[in-house]
Structure formats: C-alpha cells, structure tokens
C-alpha cells in the first residue's frame, strides 16, 4: 500500500456527483447510511479491468450481505460504460469521471497522471462516509475481493450481516 492510499483513511470521503448514464447522476453523500465500495480502474475493455469488474459482479450477493453498494469509476464516458456494462453483464453503476477529466480520481489521490487514467484503487467507506480502508494496486494487478470483504466485515457487527 502506498502512503497516498493510507493518507485518506479515517477522513470523510470527498463527496462527488458523477453521471452513471446520460440522464442519471450518482451523488456519494446520498448513499450515507450504508457502506460504499469505490472501485477506481483505468479503463473499460482492458483485460485486467474486464476481469476485475466481472469478479465484482459475481460477488455482488456477498457485498449485499453487508448492505454495501459498489461504484465503479473511470475516466471513460457514459456511452463507453454503457456498452461495456451491457457486454459484460455489469449491473452496478459505472461512473464517468470524464469531464473535468479525472477530477474525482484526483480528489481520492487515485489519478495516474502520466497515462491520463484512474489508478487501480479501492476504497471502502463506512456508513457515515469515512474512508475505513483503501488500497492502491499496480495497473496490471486484479486486486480481487479479499481486502474489500475483510474491510466490510470489520464495519458490520456479526448480528447485522444478512445471511
């Protein structure tokens, strides 16, 4: 883990409103009251990103046991996200950090300036909107789900996990 990812832990997550389609916006602060998983990724259609998003789609029922919402975020446009989601069967929102390019990724210190894309970074936010866990990964590494699930488990008392 880098110091960048660690530096946001314990802080309120920067709020944002990003398009999930041409006529829909997702505003982070409206999701307070439930854990949120922010998945920053470099680009739709790349092999590692495709595998990562497919894995999260497959694990959605497990995330739902913790009451968590998953949001994918990249600098791709809404039309690219729509085609990618339809082709790959992704049902969770893919948000477009397109214009101004990477503004939200930059707020989370997860923007890869030399390449003009989001870093591969994960953030788990608690019910109050604070960063409970974060991790930055090399662009060529699929981070999997273990860290996310461990973070979610630490946020929710056993009696509240839906079985």
Helices and strands as residue ranges (DSSP letters): H 3-7, E 17-21, E 24-27, G 28-31, E 36-40, H 47-65, E 69-74, H 78-88, E 94-96, H 103-107, E 111-112, E 117-118, E 120-125, E 131-137, H 146-155, G 158-160
